[in-house]
């Protein structure tokens, strides 16, 4: 799979992932599982490959000339 996550998209994923990950350890009850959403965000930001983008044929990578 080719890289399909651009710089701006990657930064947003990192910020959201880093912000929601601590919820796994801070909150009690069912709301704590919102922190699980951070795992795919952090993974796709690190690898710059998003499976959902690949399925729909989308890419936020900048076109290099």
N, CA, C and O of each residue as an XYZ file, in Angstrom:
260
protein
N       0.852     -1.168      0.000
C       0.000      0.000      0.000
C       0.903      1.238      0.000
O       1.900      1.295      0.720
N       0.540      2.211     -0.808
C       1.295      3.456     -0.886
C       0.893      4.397      0.228
O      -0.188      4.280      0.805
N       1.780      5.332      0.521
C       1.461      6.345      1.529
C       0.336      7.224      0.996
O       0.371      7.669     -0.151
N      -0.660      7.467      1.841
C      -1.788      8.285      1.415
C      -2.222      9.284      2.492
O      -3.315      9.844      2.409
N      -1.381      9.509      3.493
C      -1.673     10.475      4.552
C      -0.663     11.614      4.435
O       0.542     11.409      4.584
N      -1.170     12.813      4.169
C      -0.308     13.981      4.004
C       0.132     14.577      5.329
O      -0.235     14.092      6.399
N       0.929     15.645      5.240
C       1.508     16.265      6.436
C       0.453     16.851      7.370
O       0.499     16.623      8.579
N      -0.494     17.602      6.819
C      -1.532     18.220      7.658
C      -2.421     17.144      8.298
O      -2.740     17.212      9.485
N      -2.804     16.176      7.506
C      -3.625     15.073      7.992
C      -2.886     14.303      9.087
O      -3.485     13.917     10.091
N      -1.607     14.085      8.894
C      -0.783     13.376      9.874
C      -0.717     14.141     11.199
O      -0.824     13.548     12.272
N      -0.541     15.450     11.114
C      -0.470     16.270     12.321
C      -1.791     16.226     13.094
O      -1.791     16.125     14.321
N      -2.902     16.301     12.384
C      -4.215     16.230     13.029
C      -4.403     14.878     13.710
O      -4.911     14.815     14.829
N      -4.001     13.801     13.047
C      -4.117     12.462     13.628
C      -3.250     12.328     14.873
O      -3.671     11.723     15.859
N      -2.041     12.887     14.834
C      -1.161     12.823     16.003
C      -1.748     13.588     17.192
O      -1.723     13.099     18.322
N      -2.269     14.770     16.938
C      -2.843     15.581     18.017
C      -4.068     14.893     18.618
O      -4.188     14.795     19.839
N      -4.981     14.415     17.761
C      -6.178     13.735     18.267
C      -5.826     12.436     18.985
O      -6.404     12.123     20.026
N      -4.885     11.686     18.435
C      -4.478     10.429     19.060
C      -3.815     10.643     20.402
O      -4.109      9.934     21.365
N      -2.916     11.624     20.475
C      -2.238     11.916     21.743
C      -3.214     12.484     22.770
O      -3.026     12.299     23.973
N      -4.237     13.161     22.311
C      -5.214     13.740     23.226
C      -6.212     12.734     23.777
O      -6.680     12.880     24.906
N      -6.545     11.709     22.987
C      -7.545     10.743     23.437
C      -6.951      9.501     24.085
O      -7.659      8.808     24.815
N      -5.697      9.194     23.851
C      -5.085      7.989     24.426
C      -5.128      7.960     25.953
O      -5.433      6.910     26.518
N      -4.838      9.059     26.644
C      -4.876      9.015     28.115
C      -6.258      8.717     28.700
O      -6.361      8.365     29.875
N      -7.325      8.852     27.899
C      -8.668      8.568     28.403
C      -8.815      7.110     28.820
O      -9.648      6.791     29.668
N      -8.013      6.222     28.232
C      -8.043      4.817     28.633
C      -7.680      4.647     30.104
O      -8.169      3.728     30.760
N      -6.835      5.520     30.620
C      -6.321      5.362     31.974
C      -6.940      6.337     32.972
O      -6.883      6.108     34.180
N      -7.530      7.421     32.473
C      -8.062      8.453     33.354
C      -9.527      8.211     33.694
O      -9.914      8.297     34.859
N     -10.339      7.911     32.698
C     -11.782      7.759     32.904
C     -12.134      6.366     33.403
O     -11.399      5.405     33.176
N     -13.266      6.271     34.084
C     -13.817      4.991     34.510
C     -15.116      4.747     33.764
O     -15.770      5.692     33.323
N     -15.485      3.502     33.624
C     -16.731      3.157     32.970
C     -16.570      3.059     31.468
O     -15.452      3.028     30.955
N     -17.690      3.010     30.764
C     -17.649      2.811     29.317
C     -16.995      3.964     28.551
O     -16.496      3.756     27.444
N     -16.987      5.147     29.105
C     -16.418      6.300     28.407
C     -14.917      6.147     28.193
O     -14.356      6.764     27.287
N     -14.267      5.343     29.006
C     -12.822      5.176     28.873
C     -12.433      4.521     27.551
O     -11.311      4.694     27.075
N     -13.346      3.779     26.966
C     -13.015      3.084     25.725
C     -12.950      4.018     24.527
O     -12.574      3.599     23.432
N     -13.309      5.268     24.724
C     -13.111      6.271     23.670
C     -11.617      6.370     23.360
O     -11.224      6.674     22.234
N     -10.806      6.111     24.361
C      -9.359      6.127     24.177
C      -8.866      5.102     23.179
O      -7.779      5.256     22.623
N      -9.645      4.055     22.942
C      -9.246      3.058     21.944
C      -9.203      3.651     20.536
O      -8.479      3.157     19.672
N      -9.964      4.688     20.314
C      -9.959      5.344     19.001
C      -8.609      5.955     18.694
O      -8.301      6.218     17.532
N      -7.803      6.185     19.706
C      -6.492      6.789     19.492
C      -5.504      5.831     18.848
O      -4.569      6.274     18.181
N      -5.688      4.536     19.032
C      -4.717      3.566     18.525
C      -4.628      3.603     16.999
O      -3.521      3.715     16.472
N      -5.755      3.511     16.254
C      -5.624      3.614     14.795
C      -5.144      4.987     14.335
O      -4.440      5.096     13.331
N      -5.522      6.038     15.067
C      -5.061      7.379     14.689
C      -3.541      7.473     14.786
O      -2.885      7.971     13.871
N      -2.990      6.999     15.884
C      -1.540      7.053     16.068
C      -0.820      6.131     15.085
O       0.244      6.480     14.574
N      -1.394      4.954     14.815
C      -0.772      4.010     13.890
C      -0.733      4.566     12.468
O       0.296      4.486     11.797
N      -1.847      5.129     12.008
C      -1.874      5.657     10.646
C      -1.012      6.916     10.516
O      -0.464      7.184      9.447
N      -0.892      7.683     11.591
C      -0.016      8.856     11.550
C       1.444      8.421     11.454
O       2.240      9.056     10.763
N       1.789      7.348     12.143
C       3.167      6.861     12.127
C       3.537      6.242     10.780
O       4.613      6.517     10.248
N       2.658      5.412     10.229
C       2.969      4.709      8.981
C       2.618      5.528      7.740
O       3.100      5.234      6.646
N       1.781      6.551      7.905
C       1.302      7.390      6.800
C       0.492      6.597      5.780
O       0.416      6.962      4.607
N      -0.114      5.502      6.250
C      -0.940      4.661      5.387
C      -2.278      4.434      6.066
O      -2.335      3.920      7.183
N      -3.350      4.816      5.394
C      -4.693      4.674      5.952
C      -5.492      3.713      5.073
O      -5.683      3.959      3.882
N      -5.955      2.620      5.672
C      -6.717      1.621      4.939
C      -8.041      2.155      4.421
O      -8.467      1.800      3.322
N      -8.697      3.005      5.201
C      -9.972      3.575      4.765
C      -9.770      4.466      3.538
O     -10.577      4.439      2.609
N      -8.702      5.247      3.537
C      -8.401      6.083      2.372
C      -8.125      5.209      1.147
O      -8.541      5.540      0.037
N      -7.431      4.104      1.352
C      -7.114      3.214      0.238
C      -8.381      2.598     -0.358
O      -8.478      2.428     -1.574
N      -9.345      2.264      0.492
C     -10.592      1.669      0.001
C     -11.386      2.614     -0.889
O     -11.990      2.186     -1.872
N     -11.385      3.904     -0.544
C     -12.158      4.866     -1.337
C     -11.301      5.588     -2.373
O     -11.814      6.411     -3.131
N     -10.012      5.291     -2.416
C      -9.132      5.899     -3.413
C      -8.739      7.327     -3.117
O      -8.442      8.088     -4.038
N      -8.732      7.708     -1.856
C      -8.403      9.072     -1.460
C      -6.953      9.148     -0.996
O      -6.397      8.174     -0.490
N      -6.353     10.315     -1.177
C      -5.010     10.559     -0.687
C      -4.884     12.028     -0.330
O      -5.345     12.894     -1.073
N      -4.259     12.310      0.808
C      -4.037     13.697      1.209
C      -2.570     14.074      1.043
O      -2.150     15.151      1.467
N      -1.785     13.181      0.422
C      -0.376     13.487      0.160
C      -0.290     14.564     -0.916
O      -1.084     14.602     -1.856
N       0.693     15.428     -0.748
C       0.904     16.482     -1.721
C       1.518     15.886     -2.991
O       2.309     14.945     -2.934
N       1.141     16.448     -4.119
C       1.683     16.000     -5.393
C       3.052     16.616     -5.595
O       3.204     17.837     -5.546
N       4.058     15.765     -5.826
C       5.418     16.251     -6.042
C       5.642     16.454     -7.531
O       5.316     15.599     -8.355
N       6.211     17.617     -7.852
C       6.463     17.929     -9.261
C       7.894     17.662     -9.619
O       8.292     17.867    -10.766
